[in-house]
């Protein structure tokens, strides 16, 4: 079946796709978005159930698509990586299952080559994205405390969430050491906002926010985009982007909800499928003109994958830390060691972030990384009772520089349910990153001890199930030989093909990427509107 042509076809309805759809909805262009997942009712979130925590580990709401294995998922071969990619396929995408931390990149994150002599500078900078960060803050309803000295001044629509006992305790440790700390910007409402209710401090934000306090794009951007005339078609799995004789994108081939192959024509195609899904589609869209994958004359599609390797130290205190009260990962963060320092034996920096603590089942199974469970058998209950109520975690969030050897390719054997090749991930943690994490864990121990911890438990290595941040596999740049898209997200090789997700990131910074992904998508949306006539003709 051949569908009528549209002006703009967006592939993916998550963080970037939703933001872009809303941005384009104030135009007269015919905009269609295809999402391989479906709408999810908040009534169906595990947080409505008494056994909610079990669903994080069962197949139905695991963040790992290989465990979830729903019809809308695609498998990922991550055997050659210490970190496995995590995602969620639905309207809202990963924002359904993310924990809601919304820190901006530092201005320095866009100029790593100029400042530190490694990686590359972005062709855009913080000042260009700042107004889009602000738009996203107000569309999402971000809670936070203004005045953070780690950033240029900016304001937020809502006051911060409560620090909780863990935050208050760890802040004393940072203060004693004289280190920077600040309440983290969060995508949960500290007050009622635009028809949404304030956070009730229930805790497990990654299992879906049944109250609507957490800013997932299905309840923030999409209602406005749909009201303005954007169309959204779910259960559509794109197999490949098609091109005409001149090498211009002219639509997609996709499987509908009945697994029937159909074609959708479009004047402009936009990829918003994350740092794994986007290169997978491009690499699968090979042709005579692009034998190595669409828009891949540079050979960089799928390369320079960045994850943000994470590790952690748990502090055990004499008093209960009330870790179950409040949003899971929201608390305070220390950026004292964020910038490069010539006195260190590594380049770049990291953040030290606090969280509220795991639920009892998650803790027993080894925490969110699932890597270090407490012993089973006779000592299990004793270990649990002596640690769980009294723990306060500090997580080291490390910068992750691009390396071409860290890449996404097509698996020669593994397929999804429609026969499309799965993504295969080859990733190696660099020596620079290992030194960075070791330094960070040492500082985390110092902070916990200064805060009064009586015992420390160190996580070994990096957390395997922590591949939430998927970046860099279709990087932005000025030189077509060293990048996939230009400074407005337009593919160098195919002028009517755009990419708006974390794939375009040049560097990864040391903070969660969602607000920067959405700011980039909003910025590119404005550029498409500005240059629309030349692109569409």
N, C-alpha and C positions, 0 to 999 in steps of 0.2 A: 504494500500500500504506500502511496506517495502522498504525504501531507502537503498542504499549501505552504508556500514559502513565508518565512517571517523575517523581520529586519534583524533582530538580535536573538540568537539562541544561546542560553546559558546552560552549561552542563554542571549540575550540582546545586543544591539548595541549602547549603550549610552556612558557616560564618561569612565567607566571602560572597557566595552566590546570593544569599539573602540581602546582604548590604548593597551589592551591585544592582539587584533587581529593584530595590527601593530607589536607588539613585536614578535609574533610568526611567522610573515610572512617571516622572513629571514631564516626559516628552511625548510626542505624537508617534513615536516608533512602536512597531508591533513587536513586543518582547515576550518570548516564551522561555520558560525554564523547565528542564528535564531533570528529575531526581530518581535514582534507582531504588530508593527506599520509599516510604509512605508517611503519611501523617501519623503521629502517635498521640493518642489521647492522654492527657495527664492522669486520667483515672486508671490508666494501665501501667503507670510507673510502679516499680517495686516499693517505693516509699509509702504507698498506700497499704502495704501488707505488713503483717506482724513479723514475717520471716524475710523482711526486705533484704537483709545483708547477705542471705544465701544466694540471692539472684546476681550478686557481683561475681560469684564463682560458678554458678550454673551457666548453661549456654545462653539463656535468653537475654541477659543484660551484661554479659562480660564485655569489657572494652576491647578484647582481642577477637577480631573477626574469625580467626581459626577456631576459637572455642564457641563463639556465638553461632556461627554457621547457619544463619537464616537465609531464606531464598534471595534476599536482596544483597547479601554479603558476597565478597570475593575473597578467596584465600590469598595469603601472603607467605611465601617461603622465606623464613628468616633464620634458617639453620646456620647461615654464615654470618651471623650478627649476634653480639652479646645483648642487644636490645631488640625487642620485637615491636613492630608498629602497631599502634592502637588507633581505631577509628570508630565511627558510628554512621550508618547509612539510614537517613530519614530526613524529612523536612526539618531543618534545624541542624542536621549533621552532628558534628562533634560537640556542638554547644548543648545538645541534649544531655551528654554524658560528661562534659568537662566540669571541673571543680570551681570555676568562676573567678580565678585570679586574673586581674586585668592590668598588669603593670605596662607602662610604655617603655619602648626602647630608650636608652640614653642617647643624646645627640652624638656622642662619640662612637656609638655602634654603627653609624653610617659612614665612618671615616677611618676604619681600621688600617687600611693600607697607608694612609697619610700619617697616622699617629704611631703605628706599631710596625709598619713595614711588612705586614703579612696579609694574605687574602686580597681583597679588592675593595675599593670604595663603592658605595652605592651611587648611582647617577642622580638620586634624589636625596634629600636630607630631612632632618627632624623639622626644620622650619616649614618645609613644604607640606609635611604630613600633619603638623600641629592642628590646623583647623579641622582636619578630618578626624583626628583623635577626639577633638571636642564634640563634633557631631555625633560620633559613635558613643561617647560617654552619655550624652543626653538621650539618644535613641534607646540605649540599653538601660539607663538608670544606674550609673556607677556610684557606689558609696566609697568615700575615702576622706582623707584629711589633707587639706591644702597646705602648701608651704614646704614640701619635701625638698631639702637643699640639694639632693642628688639630681634635680631636674630644674629647667627653667620654670618660672611660675606658671601654674595653670589652675583652674578651678574645676570643681566637680558638682554635679547637681544635688548630691545627697551627702549628709555627714557619714562618718565611718561606722562600721559595725563595731560592736563591743570587742575588746581585745581578749576577754576571757581570762581565766586564771593562768593558763599557759602563757599567754602573751604578756601579762603583767609580770609573771615570774622571770621570763627570759629577758624582758626589757631591763630588769634590774641588773642582770648579768652583763648585758651590753653597756649599760650606763657605767658599771664599775670599771669596765675596760676602756671606756671612752670611745666606743665605736658607734658609728651611725646606725640608727634603726628607724623604721617608720611603719605605721599601719598600712597594710597593703590595700591598694585599690581593688574593689571586689564587685562582681557582677550580680550581687544580691542586694535587695532593697533594704536599707536601714529604716525607711519610712514608706508609707503608702505613696505610690507614684504612678500617675497616668493610668488609673484604673487597676493597677496591680497592687497586691497586698505585701506588706513588709515581711521580711524573713522571720520565721518562727523559731529559728535556731534548732531545727530538728537534726541537722547533721549531715546525712549522706548525700551531698549534692550531686555526686557522680551517678546516682541511680535515678536521676530525673527529679525535678522540683515540682511536686504535685500542687504546691500553692501558687506557682507562677512568679515567685519572687526572683528566681534566677533568670538572668537575661539570655534565654535561648532564642535564636532568630525566628523560630516558628511563632513566637508570641511578641517579638519586638518589630522586626523589619517586615516580615511577610504579610501580616494583616494590612498594613499600609500599602504595600506594593500591589496586593491583589485588589484592594479598593480602587487603586489608580489605574487598573486595567491590565497589569501583567498577568499572564497565564502561567499556571504551574501544572505540569503533568507528572504524576508519580508513577512508580513501577516501570520506569523506562531505563533500561541498561544500555548505555551507548557502547557499541563495539568499536567503531572507528569514525573518524572525521573524513568526509569525502572531499575531493578537490576536482576542479575543472581542468581543461587542457593547459591552462596557463599557470596551474599550480595554486590557484586561489581556493580557499575553503568555500564549499557550496552546500554544506549540510552534514548530516550524520546518518549512519546506519545504526539502528538500535533494536533491542528486543523489548516488546511490550509486555504487559502483565501476563499475557498468555504465551510468552516465549516465542512469539511470532516476529520475524525480522521485518522491520519497516524502515522507511527513509523519511527524514525530515529535512526539507530544504531551508537554507538560511543565507542571508546576505553577509552576516557577521556571526562568527562562532566564538564563544567565550568559555574557557575552561576554569572551573572552580571546584576541583576534585581532590585537593590536598596534595602533599608532596610525594605521595605514592600513586594515587589514582590518576593524576594528570600525566606524568610521564608514561604510565601504563597505556593510556589511550593514545598518546602521541606515537609511542614505539609500535603500537599495533596498527597504526594508520600508515603503513608503508605503501609505497607505490613506485612506479617507474621514475617519477620525478624526485621522490624522496625515498630511496631504497632503504635507508637506515632509520626511517621513522619521520613523521611529519615535523617540519620546522627544525630539522636536526642536521643541517649542513655544518654546524659548528662541532657536532659530535658530543655535545654537552647535555642533551636531553637525558635525564635520569642520573646524571653525575652530580657530585658535590652535595650528596645527602647529608643533612645535619639533624641531630636528634635532641641535643641537650642531655648528655649523660648525667644521671642523678645518683647520689649516694646519701647516706644519712647516718646520724648518731642519735641514739636515744639517751636522754638523761632520766635517771630514776631518782625521785625526790622523796622526802619523808612524809609530805602531805599529799593527799589526793589532788590531782591536777585537773579533774573535771573535763577530761579530753572529749567526752561524748557530747558536751554542750556547745552547740554552735556549728556553723558551716565547716566542713571537714578541713579544708586547706587554707582557710582565711585566718590571718593573724598578723604577725609582724615580719618584716624582712630587714636584713642588714646588708647594705651595699658598701660597707667599709672597704672591701677588697674587690670591688667591681672593675676598677680601671687597671690598666697595665702598670706595673711597677718594675723598674730596671733592677731592683734589688732581689726580685723573685727569680727563680730558676725556670720560669715559664712565661709565655706571652698571653695576655688577656686576663680575664678575671671571672668572678663568680658572685652569686648572691647566696646568702644563708637565710633560708626561709623557715618560719615556724608553721606548724599546723595544729589542729585541735586534737589529733590522735585518731587511731583506727577504732572501728567497732570491735567487739570481742571476738567474733568469728574471723574477721580479717586479720586481727593481730595474731590469733592462734595459727593462722595459715601463712604467716610470714610478712604481713603488711601488704601495702598496695603493690609492692614489687613482687610479692609471692616468693621471695628468694630465701628467707631466713626464718622458718617457723621455729617456735619454741619446742623443746623436746616433747615427744609423745611418750606415753607409758606412765609409770608410777610417779614421775616428777612433774608431769604436765600441770596438774592443778596447782601445785605449790609454786611452780614457776610463774604461772598465770597470775595468781593472787598477789605475788610479791612484786610483780612488774607492772601489770596492765593499769591498775588504778593510779599509779604514781608516775607514769611516764610522760615526758614532754619531748617531742622529736624536733630536731633541726635537720633540714634537708639542704644539701649543697647542690645548687643549680649552676652548672658549669657552661661557660661559653664553648662553642663547638665550631671550629673553623672548617671551611670547605676543603675537601680533598677529593680529587676526581676518582680515586679508587673506591670511595664510598658511594655506592651507586644502586640504582634500581634498574633491573633488566627484565626481560620477559622469560619466565620459566619455560624450558623446552618440553616439560611433561605435565606440570600441574595446571589445571584448567578450572574455571568457574562452572556453574551449572549450565551455562549456555555455550560452553566450549571456547570461551575467550581465554587466552593465556594469562596465567596469574603473574603477579609481580614477584620478582625474586630480589632479595636485599642482600647485598654484600657490604658489610660495614665493619671497620676496625677502629677501636678507640686509640687515638694518637698518644704518643709518649707525652706530648705537651699537656693533653687533657688529663692523663693519669697523674702528672705532677700537680696540676691545678686542683684536682679533687683531693689528693692527699693533703695539700696545703689547707684546703677548705675544711676537711674533717678535723684537722688539728685545731683550727680556729674554732670550729663548732664545739669541740671538747672544752676548750678554754672558756667559751661563753657559758656552757652548761655548768661547769665547775664554779664559775664566778656567780652563777645564779643559785648555787646551793645544791647541785645534784650530788647524791651520795654514791652513785654508781653510773658507769657509762657502758652502753652497748653499741658497738660499732658495726654497721652493715658492711659486709665484705664486698669489694668490687663495686659495680654499678647495678642498679635495679634493672632486671631484664624486662619486666612488664611495666616499662615507663616510657614507651615510645609514643607519647602523646603529640610531641612537637615535630612535625614533618616538614622540612624546609630545604630549599636550595636546588631542587632538581630541574629547574628551568630558569636559571638565574637571569636577573636584569642587568643590563650593561649597555655601554655605548658602542663597543666593538662587536660586530656580528660574529667575529671569529672566536670571541671569548665569552659570549652570552647567548641566550635564547630569545629574550625579549628586550625591547628598548625601554627608555625611561617612562613610557606610558603604558607598559604591559603589552605592547604590540609585538608579535613575533617578527623578527628580522626577515625571515624567509617567506612569511605569508602575511601580508599587510592587513587582511581582514580576520585574523585569528589573534585573540587576546588570552592572556592568562592572568588571573587575579588572586590566586591563593598563595600559600606559603612557598610554593615551588619557586617563585620569583625572588625569594630572599637571597641577597648576596652574602650576608653573614647572619649568624644566628643569635647574637647577643647572649645574655645570661638571665633572661626573664621570659615568662610565658609569652607566646607570639600572637595570641588571638586579637588583642586590640590593634596591633600593627598590621595583621592580616586584613582586618576590617577597614582600617584607615587607608591602606593601600588600595583596597577594592573601591572605596568611595572616591579616592583620588583618580583612579583609572576611569571610574564612571563619569566623572566630570570631563576627563580628557576625551572619552568617546563622544560625549555630547558636544564638546567644543569642535572636534574634528569630524563629526558624524557625516557631513555631506561628502567629504573627500574619501571617507572610508567606504560608504555605502555605494558610491558611484565608481 
